[in-house]
Amino acid sequence: MSAVLDPGLTVATSGRVLRQVRTDRRTIALILVVPCVLLGLLAWIYDGTPVFDSIGPALLGVFPMVVMFIVTSVATLRERQSGTLERLLTTPMGKGDFMLGYAIAFGALSAVQAVVATGFAVWVCGLDVAGPLWMLLVVAVFDAVLGTALGLLASGFARTEFQAVQFMPAFILPQFLLCGLIMPRDQLPTFLEWVSNLLPLSYAVDAMKEIAANADPGGAVLTDLAVVAGFIVGSLALASLTLSRRSA
C-alpha cells in the first residue's frame, strides 16, 4: 500500500465515483433536487415576510451539508460491504488516494449542487442578499464539501447503511442547534456558546449571515472559510486513519 499520494490513482478514483453516481438517478435527485425543494417550501411558507431572507442564506449551507453527509457516508460504506475497498487497497492505492479521490468527486458534485441551490434560492425563490452572489456560492460549496468530509469520517464508524444514517444526528444535529440559526450564538448559555465555537457549521453560518447582511463582507468571511477548510482537512485526515477495508 502506497504511503505517498498518487495523483493518477486519486483521479482514477474520482472518475470511478462520478461514473457510478451518473447512473444512479436517485442519488442525483437527492443531491440536486432535494435542497431546492426544501428551500422552495420554506420560501412558500414565509412568503410575504422577511423570514426567508433572514434564514435562507444560512440554510443554503445547512441543506447541502446534510445531503452530502448522507450520500457520502452511505456510498463509502457500500464500497466496504461490496468488497471494492478491500480489492482496491491490495493495489498500490493507499487510503489517502481513496479518501482524496472521493473528496474530489463529491466536491465536484457539491459545486454543481451549490450552483443549482443558490440559483434556485435567488432567482426562483427571490432570496435577497446584500453581499456578492459569488461569495454566497463559494461558502455553499465549502459547506457541501464539509458534509462530504464528515460523511467520510462517519462511514469509518458505521457497519451498515442504517448505522451510517443514524450517525447524522450525532454529527449534524448538534451543529444545527448551536450554529446560530435558531438563536444567535452570543445569546446561548456560556457553555453552549463555547461548544458552538468548536463546531464547523457555526463558522459556515456566520459567513452566510455576513454575506447576506453586508454589501462588502470583507475579511470576516475569509476567516470563517479558513476555519471551515481546516475542519475539512482534519476530517479527511481522520477519515483516512479510521478507514477499514471491511464493514465487519
N, C-alpha and C positions, 0 to 999 in steps of 0.2 A: 504494500500500500504506500503510495507516494506521500511523503511528508511535505512536499512543496506543491503549491497550486500549479496546475497545468492549464493554461488558457484554452487550449484546444479541447480538453475534456470538459471544462466548465461550459464552453459554448455548446458543445455537443449535448450536454445535459439540458441546457436551456432549450435548445431546439427540440429535443425529445418531449419535454414537458409541454411546450407550446403546441406541438402536433397532437398530443393527447387531448389537450383542452379544446382544440379546434373541432374535434369530433364529438365533444360532449356538450350538447346543446343546453342541458340543464345547468351545467356549471357556468356556461357563458351567460345564461339568463340570470343566474344568481349574482354574477359579477357586475353585469351591465344594467339589468332591468330593475332588480330589487331596490337598490339605493334610490333610483329615480321614482319608483312607486311610493316609497316611504316619504321622500321629500315632497312629492306631489300631494300625498294625503295630508301631510302637515300644513302645506300651503292652503289646501282646501279648507281644513278645519279652522285655520286662523285667518281666513280671507276677510279683508276689510279691517284688520287690526295690525298693529306694528309688531306683533309677537314673532311672526315668521322671520322678519328682517332681523330680529334680535337673536333668535336661536338657530336660524338657518345656516349661517356660516360655520358655527361650531359643529352642527350635525353633518356638514359636508366632510368633516374629518372623522366623526364617530362612525357613521354608517359604513364607509369604505373599509375602515379598520376592522369592524366586526365581520364584515363579509369576507375579507381576505384572510382573517384569522381562521374562520371555519373552513374555507376552501383549502388553504394551505395545510392545516393540521390533518384534515381527512385525506388529502392527496398523498402526503408524505407517509401517513400510516399505511395506506394501501400499497405503497412501494415495499414496505417491510412485509406485510401479510402475504403479498403475492410472490415473495422471494426475489423480486427485482433488485432490491437494495443489496441483498447478500451476494447475488451474482455480480453486480457492479463493483462491489468492494473487493472481489477477488481479482479484479483487473488492476492496472496501475492507478485507477481513480481513487482518490482519497476522500475522506469525509468533507474536507474543506471544498473540494471540487464539487461534490454533490450539493452541499448547502449553498454555495455561491451560485451554482447553476440554477437551483430552484429559486433563489432570491432574485436573480436577474430575470428569469422567466416570469415570475409572478409580479416582479417590479414593473415589467413592461405591461402586463395586463392591468396592473393598478394605475399606470399612467393613462391608459385608454379609459379605464373606469372613471378616473378623476376628471378627464376632459368631458365625458358624457354627462356625469352627475353635475358638474359645475355648470356646463352649458344649459342643462335642463333646468337647474335651480334659477339661473339668472334670466334666461331668455324665455322660458316657458312659465315658470312659477313667479317670475317677477322679483326675485331676490335683489335687494338694493344694498350695495356695499360702497363705502366711501373710498376705499383704497383700490390699488391696481388689481384688475381681474387676474392677471398672470401670477401675482403673488398668492392669491387665493388658490389658484390651480396648483402651484408648487407645494403649498402646505398640504393640500388634499392628497397629492402624490406621496409626500413623506408619511402622512398618516396611514395610507393604504400599505406602503412598504413596511411600516411599523407593525401593522396587523399581520403581514406575511412573516416577519421575523419572529413575532411572538407565537404565531401558529407553528412554525418550525420548532421552536423551543418546546411548546406544549406537546407536540407529537412524540417527543422523546420520552414522555412520562405516561403516555396512553398505551393501552394494549388492544383496544377495539375502537372502531369508529365512534361508537356510542360514548366511550370514555373521552375521546377527543373533543366531542361536542360538549360533554359535561365540564370540561376544563374552561369553557368560555366564561361561566360566571366567576370562576376563581381569577382568571387573567383579566377579564374585561369589565365585569360589573362594578368592582370597587373603584376602578378608574372612572367609569361613567358617573358614579355617585359623587366622587370627590374632585372632578376635573373643573368645577366651576360652572357647569351647565345648569345644574339645579339650584345652586346657591353660590354666590361669589366666594371664592376661596378665602378671602380675607375676613369673611364673616363666619367661617367654620370655627368650631371649638379648636383651641390651640393645638391639641394633639392631632386632630384630623387635618388641620391645615399643614402641620409638619409632615404627615403622611402624604398628603396631596403633592407636596414638593418633591417627593421621591417617585412620582408616577409620571410616565412619559406623556400620557394623554392630557395631563394638566397643561403642559407646555404647548401642545398642539392646539388646544382650545384657546389658550392665551394668544397664540399667534393669529388664529382665525378672528378672534374678537378685536384684536388690534387693527387688522386689515379692514374689518367691517366698519370700525368707528373712525379711522383716521385716513385722510387722503394721502398722507405721507407717513407710513408706519415707521420708517427709519430702522435703526439697528435692533430694536426690541424683537422684531420678527426673526431677524438673523440669529439672534441669541437663542430664541426658542427653538429654531430649526436645528441649531448646533446641538442642543440638548437632545432633541428627538433623534438626530443622526447618531449620537453617542449611544443611545439606547438600542438603536437598530444594530449597530456594530457589535455591541455587547451581547445582545440576544442571539445573533448569528454565531458568535464565538462560543457561547454556552451551548447552543443547539448542536454544534459540531462535536462538542465533548460528550454530550448525552446521547448522541445518535447511536442506536444499536442496530444490528443487522436484522434481527428478527423482532416480531411483536410479542413474542413469548419465549 
